[in-house]
């Protein structure tokens, strides 16, 4: 009996069970179980699974890092072009100035940079939401009213 092949099959296949292996190889389930416990098949299966998950996470992480690098390079290129355009803009060309301003706003948004006014507005909204939540909590703690839909007579019977 090739116990190494049976062990490898169990470890590699998440759907594989001792019962299935016993039927497939014509061996008693108790015999499979003894070998599995002695050689820690379940532990080996878990190690392989964790190793595969780790590799998968690393691959995804590398891909995300690569995309972030490309994004950063594009933002740098955009910044350089805007800087050059601003240096060369005619101060009398209001259309060009408006376009450059809009581009700068877009770039600021891409970079996640907020102005002081944006930050203050966000803080005010958060404070308002907290006040509303506190008010709702206070309203709920005042009491519970039970309303009988069928009328009191139906419940008294």
C-alpha positions, 0 to 999 in steps of 0.5 A, a space after each residue: 500500500 502506497 501510504 505516501 500517495 494516500 497521504 498526499 491525496 488527502 493533504 492536496 484535496 480539501 474534499 478528501 475524507 478518510 472514508 472516501 480514501 478507505 473506499 477508494 483504496 479498499 482499506 479500513 477507515 480505522 487503518 487510514 485514521 491511524 496512519 493519518 493521526 500518526 503522520 499528522 495529515 490534518 496538520 500537514 493539510 492545514 500547513 499547505 492551505 496556509 502556505 497557499 493563502 500566504 502566497 496568494 496574499 503576497 501575489 495580490 499585494 505585489 499587484 496592488 503595489 505595482 498598480 500604486 507605483 504606476 498611479 504615483 508615476 502618472 500623478 508625478 507626470 501630471 504634476 510636472 506638466 501642470 507646473 510647466 503649463 502654469 509657468 508658461 500661461 499668459 496671465 491675460 488668458 482667463 480660459 487657460 487659467 480656469 482650465 489649469 485651476 480645474 486640473 489642479 483641483 482634479 489633481 488635489 482630489 486624486 491625491 486626497 488633499 483636502 483644503 482647510 474649508 473641506 476639513 472644517 466642513 467634514 468635522 461639522 458634519 460629523 459633529 452634527 451626526 453625533 448630535 443626531 445620534 445622541 438625540 435619537 438615543 435619548 428619545 429611545 430611552 424615554 420609554 416604550 409604548 405598546 399598541 394593541 392592533 386588535 384592540 384591548 377587548 380582543 386581548 382581554 378575552 
